Amino acid sequence: MNGSKSAKLLLLMAVIAIVNIVLVSPGLLGFQVGGDNAFQSALVITVWVVSILALFYGSYVLLFKSPAAKPIQTIQTREDYIEALHHYRNVKVLKNDIALALDQLERIEKKRNALLGVLGQRFQPTELSYKKFMGVIDEVEKLFYLNIRGILNKLGVFAASDFARMADQPKASQLSSKVAQKKTALYQEYLAYVTGYLEANEEIMLKLDKLLLEISLLGSTDYRDVEDMPCMKEIDALIKQTKLYKQ
């Protein structure tokens, strides 16, 4: 459970506790159960029952119920991508892919920080070489997140429950074998796209690892310009290829 959900659950418990304290405290409303006033007794018991139901329902919503999928066009930050992927994390046929995508999001952040650290040691932010490296890093990071968005676009065509039913397709007796096979083939095609995006991101991170190594070796390797570095050429080709593909 994340910090936001913990805070909401604690707030719910506090509100319920305060309402009940105010209701039965002698110095406040002072309602009693079992006294001469039947209305007060009924009111207190009703509030207790409602409080218990509210606590159970609130706990279920905050702890177990999956949030509705966020519209892809509203996704902007890294946290937004993580939240969107979590919507599919319990789907059996997607579990490994989603786990890998979340792991990639964590690794890309670490790689960027590592590159910034090495660049900060080798160059000043005002130097042209620093700006060239940062431009390439920013562009390749954009490609990475475009691939994550591509995954979400493919998965967003179906509800999470559709993918769950795909795993149980052989058990379905309502559909003919021909229709069931076509439906399974369609889902598998979408899953193949997801795998392709994940593999593309692994390649991106491999190139960033190579770039990190080449930057660390700049002191012992003579390049007239950063564009001459082998990995910079590879990354530049990847960026141009992707832009050409999207045109």
C-alpha positions in Angstrom: 0.0 0.0 0.0 1.4 3.4 -1.0 1.7 6.4 1.2 -1.4 8.1 -0.2 -3.6 5.1 0.5 -2.2 4.7 4.0 -3.0 8.4 4.7 -6.6 8.0 3.4 -7.1 4.9 5.5 -5.8 6.6 8.6 -8.0 9.6 7.9 -11.1 7.3 7.5 -10.3 5.6 10.8 -9.8 9.0 12.6 -13.1 10.4 11.3 -15.0 7.2 12.4 -13.3 7.4 15.8 -14.1 11.1 16.3 -17.8 10.6 15.3 -18.2 7.8 17.8 -16.4 9.7 20.6 -18.5 12.8 20.0 -21.7 10.7 20.0 -21.1 8.9 23.4 -18.9 11.2 25.4 -20.7 12.7 28.4 -19.1 16.1 27.9 -20.4 16.2 24.3 -23.6 14.6 23.0 -23.5 11.9 25.7 -25.9 9.5 23.9 -26.2 6.2 25.8 -27.2 2.6 24.9 -29.6 0.8 27.2 -31.0 4.0 28.9 -34.5 5.3 29.0 -34.3 7.0 25.7 -34.9 4.3 23.0 -34.1 6.8 20.2 -30.6 7.5 21.6 -29.9 3.7 21.9 -31.1 3.1 18.3 -29.1 6.0 17.0 -25.9 4.9 18.7 -26.2 1.3 17.5 -27.0 2.5 14.0 -23.9 4.7 14.0 -21.8 1.8 15.2 -23.0 -0.5 12.5 -22.5 2.2 9.8 -19.0 2.9 11.2 -18.1 -0.8 11.0 -19.4 -1.1 7.4 -17.7 2.1 6.4 -14.4 0.9 7.8 -14.6 -2.5 6.1 -15.7 -1.0 2.7 -13.1 1.8 2.9 -10.4 -0.8 3.7 -11.5 -2.9 0.8 -11.4 0.0 -1.7 -8.0 1.2 -0.5 -6.3 -2.1 0.0 -7.7 -4.5 -2.5 -9.8 -2.9 -5.2 -7.9 -2.1 -8.3 -8.2 1.6 -9.4 -9.8 2.4 -12.7 -7.3 2.6 -15.6 -6.1 6.2 -16.2 -6.7 7.5 -19.7 -3.5 7.1 -21.6 -3.6 10.7 -23.0 -3.4 12.0 -19.4 -0.3 10.1 -18.6 2.7 12.4 -18.2 5.0 11.5 -15.3 7.0 8.4 -14.5 4.6 7.8 -11.6 1.7 7.9 -14.0 3.3 5.2 -16.1 3.9 3.0 -13.0 0.3 3.5 -11.8 -1.1 2.6 -15.3 1.0 -0.6 -15.5 -0.1 -1.6 -12.0 -3.6 -1.8 -13.4 -2.6 -5.0 -15.2 -0.1 -6.5 -12.7 -2.4 -9.2 -11.4 -3.5 -10.5 -14.8 -1.9 -13.9 -15.1 -0.9 -13.8 -18.8 0.6 -10.3 -18.4 2.2 -10.7 -15.0 5.8 -11.3 -16.2 5.6 -8.6 -18.9 4.3 -6.0 -16.4 6.9 -7.0 -13.9 9.6 -6.4 -16.5 8.1 -3.1 -17.6 8.1 -1.9 -14.0 11.6 -3.1 -13.5 12.7 -1.2 -16.7 11.1 2.0 -15.3 13.2 1.7 -12.2 16.4 0.9 -14.1 16.0 3.7 -16.7 15.9 6.2 -13.8 19.0 4.7 -12.2 20.9 4.8 -15.6 19.9 8.4 -16.2 21.2 9.4 -12.7 24.4 7.5 -13.3 25.0 9.2 -16.6 24.3 12.6 -15.1 26.8 11.8 -12.4 29.5 10.9 -14.8 28.8 13.8 -17.1 29.0 16.1 -14.1 32.4 14.8 -13.3 33.8 15.2 -16.8 32.2 18.4 -18.1 30.6 21.6 -17.1 26.9 22.1 -17.9 27.8 25.0 -20.1 30.2 23.0 -22.3 29.0 22.0 -25.8 29.9 18.3 -25.2 27.8 18.2 -22.1 24.8 19.6 -24.0 25.3 17.1 -26.8 25.3 14.2 -24.4 22.3 15.5 -22.6 20.4 16.0 -25.8 21.0 12.4 -26.8 20.1 11.1 -23.3 16.9 13.1 -23.3 15.9 11.8 -26.8 16.6 8.2 -26.0 14.7 8.5 -22.8 11.7 9.8 -24.8 11.9 6.7 -27.0 11.9 4.5 -23.9 8.7 6.1 -22.6 7.1 6.0 -26.0 7.6 2.3 -25.9 5.9 2.1 -22.4 3.1 4.2 -23.8 2.9 1.7 -26.8 2.5 -1.1 -24.3 -0.4 0.7 -22.5 -2.0 1.6 -25.8 -2.0 -2.1 -26.8 -3.3 -3.3 -23.5 -5.8 -0.5 -23.3 -7.8 -2.0 -26.2 -9.0 -4.7 -23.9 -10.1 -4.7 -20.3 -7.8 -6.5 -17.9 -10.5 -9.2 -17.4 -10.3 -9.9 -21.2 -6.7 -11.0 -20.9 -7.6 -13.0 -17.8 -10.3 -14.8 -19.8 -7.8 -15.5 -22.5 -5.8 -17.8 -20.1 -9.0 -19.8 -19.5 -10.0 -19.9 -23.2 -9.5 -23.7 -23.5 -12.1 -24.1 -20.7 -14.7 -22.0 -22.5 -17.5 -24.2 -23.9 -19.7 -21.4 -25.2 -17.5 -20.7 -28.2 -16.7 -22.9 -31.1 -13.1 -24.0 -31.4 -12.7 -21.9 -34.6 -13.9 -18.7 -32.9 -11.9 -19.5 -29.8 -8.7 -20.0 -31.8 -9.2 -16.7 -33.7 -9.8 -14.8 -30.4 -6.7 -16.4 -28.8 -4.6 -15.5 -31.9 -5.7 -11.9 -31.7 -4.8 -11.6 -28.0 -1.4 -13.3 -28.8 -0.8 -10.8 -31.5 -1.3 -7.9 -29.0 1.0 -9.7 -26.5 3.6 -10.0 -29.2 3.6 -6.2 -29.6 4.1 -5.8 -25.8 7.1 -8.2 -26.0 8.5 -6.2 -28.9 8.3 -2.9 -26.9 9.9 -4.5 -23.9 12.8 -5.8 -26.1 13.2 -2.4 -27.6 13.6 -0.9 -24.2 16.1 -3.5 -23.2 18.1 -2.5 -26.3 17.9 1.2 -25.3 19.2 0.5 -21.8 22.0 -1.6 -23.2 23.1 1.3 -25.4 22.9 3.6 -22.3 25.2 1.2 -20.5 27.6 1.3 -23.4 27.4 5.1 -23.5 28.2 5.2 -19.8 31.3 3.1 -20.3 32.5 5.3 -23.3 32.0 8.5 -21.3 34.0 7.0 -18.4 36.8 6.1 -20.8 37.0 9.6 -22.5 40.2 10.4 -20.6 42.0 7.5 -22.3 40.3 7.6 -25.7 40.7 10.5 -28.1 37.6 11.6 -30.0 37.6 14.8 -31.9 33.9 15.1 -31.4 31.4 13.3 -29.2 29.5 12.3 -32.4 32.4 10.1 -33.3 31.9 7.9 -30.3 30.6 4.5 -31.5 27.7 4.3 -29.0 26.7 7.9 -29.8 26.5 6.8 -33.5 24.4 3.8 -32.5 22.0 5.9 -30.4 21.7 8.6 -33.1 20.8 5.9 -35.7 18.2 4.4 -33.3 16.6 7.9 -32.8 16.6 8.6 -36.5 15.2 5.2 -37.3 12.4 5.6 -34.8 11.5 9.1 -36.1 11.5 7.8 -39.7 9.2 4.9 -38.7 6.7 7.3 -37.0 6.5 9.6 -40.0 
